Amino acid sequence: MKDLIDKLFREKQLSRDEYISLIKDHSESDAEYLFSLAVKRRMEYYGKDVYVRGLIEFTNYCKNDCYYCGIRRSNRSVERYRLTKDDIMSCCEQGYELGFRTFVLQGGEDPYYTDYKICDLVSSIKNKYPDCAVTLSIGEKEHESYKAYFDAGADRYLLRHETADSGHYARLHPSEMFFDHRIKCLYDLKEIGYQVGCGFMVGSPYQTAENLADDLLFIKELQPQMVGIGPFISQHDTPFAQMNSGTMEQTLFMLGLIRLTLPPVLLPSTTALGTIHPLGREKGILAGANVVMPNLSPVSVRKKYLLYDNKICTGDEAAECKNCLQMRMRSIGYDVVVSRGDSKQT
């Protein structure tokens, strides 16, 4: 296994069968060796800097019915909310004062937020905070919508591909959602000029080692600037309520593999990772990640944006979230930085 890890470190890619072998058969010592090389590679690009992104979860309405998601449209027990433009601008103001220079607007696929409203939001944020990056994470759209957001000033777009296997995709989503359209969206975003983020859940229902190998091959082909992965965590009001959640160990191993496969990538250590283990986010950084995403959303709505069960930090003020993460990163010898934190990819 260590020979395969060395090969990945040197060549930045393995064959499908080699990835599968690593994912299936690695030992704990293999994982530690992978993490040491992942951190070495990350240090070459980013040193001990950990970038912060200010997350604003601005709507939990969604027209989709993904089987794994707590805000799916069929979940009648969700208390729905939408933030107003003033609410969102207030979140940005508070975040800017705290040192955030990237704002991530994330929400369900909510038709209330028309292209006009999204463009108005983006341009308003960019006009007030021209030194900041605006990231959108609002799902599948058509090319002209993505272009309009980009022209309004959006810098980055996050759209998890969820899986690179069409059959697996169909087991996670209802029949009105299409794998080919999800992938087309990612290539549209690349063509328009966004810094693009994709990603997947580790340990999602029906996922195999082969699926995870295909994810790595897809990421290598797409060359995104960011990859967001985290463990699948079941949500009690979804069809997958009784499914086993993903593990921290598998998630960390995939973080290490992604770092070696795409060395300059921006790689978050996610809230979901911190949810399944008290030191999950620290362990993510020590496996090769270099981004954390404190929550800037108003405390009054945080418990309503529950994509999965037992989500952490739902009661913290924005300053608490940031200060907590700063202390956590310092405890393992890393520095939270307030720059825009662009990818080192050229």
C-alpha positions in Angstrom: 0.0 0.0 0.0 2.8 2.4 0.8 4.2 1.9 -2.6 0.9 3.0 -4.1 0.8 6.0 -1.9 4.4 6.9 -2.9 3.3 6.5 -6.5 0.4 8.8 -6.0 2.6 11.4 -4.3 5.0 11.3 -7.3 2.6 11.0 -10.2 -0.6 12.7 -8.8 -2.8 9.9 -10.2 -3.4 6.2 -10.0 -5.4 3.8 -12.1 -8.9 3.0 -11.1 -7.8 -0.4 -9.8 -5.0 1.1 -7.8 -7.4 3.6 -6.1 -9.8 0.8 -5.4 -7.1 -1.3 -3.8 -6.0 1.6 -1.6 -9.5 2.4 -0.5 -10.4 -1.2 0.3 -7.3 -2.6 1.8 -5.3 0.2 3.6 -4.3 -0.2 7.2 -4.2 2.4 9.9 -0.5 2.8 9.4 -1.1 3.2 5.7 -3.5 6.0 6.5 -1.0 7.7 8.8 1.6 7.5 6.0 -0.9 9.0 3.5 -1.7 11.9 5.9 2.1 12.7 6.3 2.5 13.0 2.6 -0.8 14.9 2.1 0.4 17.4 4.7 3.8 17.7 3.1 2.1 18.4 -0.3 -0.3 20.9 1.3 2.6 22.7 3.0 4.2 23.2 -0.4 1.2 25.3 -1.6 -0.3 26.8 1.5 2.1 26.3 4.5 0.2 26.2 7.7 -2.4 28.7 6.6 -6.1 27.7 7.0 -8.6 29.8 5.1 -11.9 30.7 6.6 -15.1 31.1 4.6 -18.1 32.8 6.1 -21.1 30.6 5.4 -24.6 32.2 5.1 -27.4 29.6 4.8 -30.0 32.0 3.4 -32.9 29.7 2.6 -34.0 26.2 3.6 -36.7 25.9 0.9 -35.8 23.4 -1.8 -37.7 22.2 -4.8 -35.7 19.0 -4.9 -36.4 15.8 -3.0 -33.0 14.2 -2.6 -33.3 11.1 -0.4 -30.5 12.0 1.9 -31.3 15.7 2.6 -33.1 17.0 5.7 -34.5 20.1 3.8 -35.9 18.0 0.9 -39.3 19.3 -0.2 -41.2 16.3 1.1 -40.0 16.9 4.7 -43.1 18.5 6.2 -41.5 18.9 9.7 -39.0 21.5 8.6 -39.7 25.0 9.7 -38.9 26.9 6.5 -37.3 30.3 6.3 -35.8 32.8 3.9 -33.4 35.6 4.8 -34.1 39.0 3.3 -31.5 41.0 1.4 -31.1 43.2 4.5 -30.6 40.1 6.6 -27.9 38.8 4.2 -26.1 42.2 4.0 -26.1 42.3 7.8 -24.4 38.9 8.0 -21.8 40.1 5.5 -21.2 43.3 7.6 -20.7 41.3 10.7 -18.5 38.8 8.9 -16.4 41.6 7.4 -15.8 43.1 10.8 -14.7 39.7 12.0 -12.1 39.5 9.2 -13.9 37.3 6.7 -13.0 38.0 3.1 -15.1 35.2 1.4 -18.9 34.9 1.8 -20.6 31.7 0.8 -24.3 32.1 0.0 -25.7 28.6 0.4 -29.3 27.5 0.2 -31.8 25.0 -1.2 -32.9 25.3 -4.8 -35.5 27.9 -3.9 -37.4 29.4 -6.9 -38.2 32.4 -4.8 -34.7 33.7 -5.4 -34.9 34.5 -9.1 -31.9 35.2 -11.2 -32.6 38.9 -10.7 -32.6 38.6 -6.9 -29.4 36.5 -6.9 -27.6 39.0 -9.2 -28.8 41.9 -7.1 -27.5 40.2 -3.9 -24.1 39.4 -5.5 -23.6 42.9 -7.0 -24.6 44.5 -3.7 -22.1 42.5 -1.7 -19.3 43.1 -4.3 -20.0 46.8 -4.4 -19.9 47.1 -0.6 -17.0 44.7 -0.1 -14.9 44.8 -3.3 -12.0 43.1 -1.6 -14.1 40.0 -0.9 -14.9 36.9 -2.9 -18.5 35.8 -3.3 -19.2 32.1 -3.5 -22.6 30.7 -4.5 -23.9 27.2 -3.6 -27.5 27.1 -4.8 -27.6 24.0 -7.0 -28.3 23.2 -10.6 -29.1 26.1 -13.0 -28.9 26.6 -16.7 -25.9 28.1 -18.4 -27.5 31.6 -18.8 -28.2 31.8 -15.1 -24.7 30.9 -14.1 -23.4 33.5 -16.6 -25.6 36.2 -15.2 -24.4 35.5 -11.6 -20.8 35.6 -12.8 -21.3 38.8 -14.7 -22.9 40.3 -11.5 -19.6 39.5 -9.7 -19.8 36.0 -8.3 -16.3 34.5 -8.1 -16.8 30.9 -7.1 -19.5 28.2 -7.3 -19.9 25.1 -5.2 -21.9 22.2 -6.6 -21.3 18.8 -5.2 -21.5 16.2 -7.9 -22.4 13.6 -5.1 -21.1 10.7 -7.1 -19.4 10.1 -10.5 -21.5 7.0 -11.2 -24.9 7.5 -12.8 -26.4 4.3 -11.3 -25.4 5.4 -7.8 -26.7 8.9 -8.5 -30.1 7.4 -9.4 -30.2 5.6 -6.0 -29.7 8.9 -4.1 -32.1 11.1 -6.1 -35.6 11.0 -7.4 -36.3 10.3 -11.1 -36.7 13.9 -12.0 -33.1 14.6 -11.2 -30.5 13.7 -13.8 -26.8 12.8 -13.4 -25.9 14.1 -16.8 -27.3 17.5 -16.0 -25.4 17.7 -12.7 -22.1 17.0 -14.6 -23.0 19.5 -17.4 -23.6 22.2 -14.8 -20.0 21.7 -13.5 -18.5 22.0 -16.9 -20.7 25.0 -17.7 -19.3 26.7 -14.6 -15.8 25.9 -15.6 -16.4 27.3 -19.1 -17.9 30.5 -17.8 -14.8 31.2 -15.7 -15.8 30.4 -12.1 -13.5 29.0 -9.5 -15.4 25.7 -9.2 -16.0 23.3 -6.3 -17.4 19.8 -6.6 -17.6 17.1 -4.0 -19.4 14.1 -2.5 -20.5 12.4 0.7 -18.3 9.6 2.0 -20.2 6.5 3.1 -23.4 7.5 1.3 -26.0 4.8 0.9 -25.0 2.1 -1.6 -21.6 3.7 -2.2 -18.7 1.3 -3.0 -15.0 1.6 -3.2 -15.4 1.6 -7.0 -17.7 4.6 -6.7 -15.0 6.4 -4.6 -12.3 5.6 -7.1 -14.5 7.0 -9.9 -15.0 10.2 -7.8 -11.2 10.6 -7.7 -10.9 10.1 -11.4 -13.7 12.6 -12.1 -12.0 15.2 -9.8 -8.7 14.7 -11.7 -10.5 15.2 -15.0 -12.6 18.2 -13.9 -9.7 20.0 -12.1 -11.8 22.0 -9.7 -10.4 24.6 -7.5 -12.2 23.2 -4.5 -13.5 19.8 -3.4 -15.9 19.6 -0.5 -16.3 16.2 1.0 -17.7 15.0 4.4 -19.2 11.9 5.9 -22.8 11.0 5.0 -24.8 11.6 8.2 -28.4 10.3 8.2 -31.3 12.6 8.9 -34.3 11.3 10.8 -37.0 12.6 8.4 -35.6 11.2 5.2 -35.9 7.9 3.4 -32.3 7.2 4.5 -33.0 7.7 8.2 -32.0 4.1 9.1 -28.9 4.0 6.9 -25.5 3.8 8.5 -23.6 7.1 8.5 -20.1 7.4 7.0 -17.0 7.2 9.2 -14.4 9.8 10.1 -11.6 7.3 9.2 -12.9 6.8 5.6 -13.5 10.6 5.2 -10.0 11.4 6.3 -8.5 8.8 4.0 -10.3 10.3 1.1 -9.1 13.8 2.0 -5.6 12.6 1.9 -6.1 10.9 -1.5 -7.7 14.1 -2.9 -4.8 16.2 -1.7 -2.2 14.0 -3.4 -4.4 13.7 -6.6 -4.9 17.4 -6.9 -2.2 19.1 -4.8 -3.3 22.8 -5.2 -6.9 22.2 -4.4 -8.8 24.1 -1.6 -10.0 21.3 0.7 -12.4 22.0 3.5 -12.5 20.3 6.8 -16.2 20.3 7.1 -18.8 20.8 9.8 -20.1 17.3 9.1 -16.6 16.0 10.0 -16.8 17.9 13.3 -20.2 16.5 13.9 -19.2 12.9 13.8 -16.1 13.4 16.1 -15.3 16.2 18.5 -11.9 16.7 16.9 -13.0 15.9 13.4 -12.1 19.3 11.9 -8.7 19.2 13.4 -8.1 15.7 12.1 -9.2 16.9 8.7 -6.6 19.6 8.6 -4.0 17.0 9.7 -5.1 14.8 6.8 -4.4 17.5 4.2 -7.4 19.9 4.3 -6.8 23.7 4.5 -10.3 25.4 4.7 -12.8 25.8 7.5 -16.3 27.4 7.1 -17.7 29.1 10.2 -21.3 30.0 10.1 -22.4 33.6 9.7 -26.1 32.8 9.5 -28.3 34.4 12.2 -28.6 32.1 15.2 -32.4 32.2 14.9 -32.3 30.2 11.7 -29.4 27.8 12.2 -31.4 25.0 13.8 -33.7 25.1 10.7 -30.9 24.4 8.2 -30.4 20.8 9.3 -29.3 18.8 6.3 -28.3 16.0 8.7 -28.9 15.2 12.4 -26.9 16.6 15.3 -25.2 19.4 13.4 -22.8 21.3 15.6 -22.5 25.1 16.1 -26.2 25.8 15.6 -26.4 28.0 18.8 -23.2 29.9 18.4 -22.9 33.5 17.4 -20.6 34.2 14.3 -17.8 35.5 16.5 -18.0 32.4 18.7 -17.7 30.2 15.7 -14.7 32.0 14.3 -12.9 32.3 17.7 -13.6 28.6 18.4 -12.1 27.6 15.1 -9.1 29.9 15.5 -8.3 28.3 18.9 -8.8 24.8 17.5 -6.5 25.4 14.6 -3.8 27.0 16.8 -4.0 24.0 19.1 -2.6 21.8 16.3 -0.1 24.5 15.1 -2.1 26.1 12.2 -3.0 29.7 11.5 -6.4 31.0 10.5 -5.9 33.6 7.8 -8.3 36.3 6.6 -7.3 36.7 2.9 -9.7 35.7 0.1 -7.7 32.4 0.0 -7.8 31.7 -3.7 -6.6 28.4 -5.0 -2.9 28.1 -6.0 -4.0 26.4 -9.2 -3.1 28.2 -12.4 
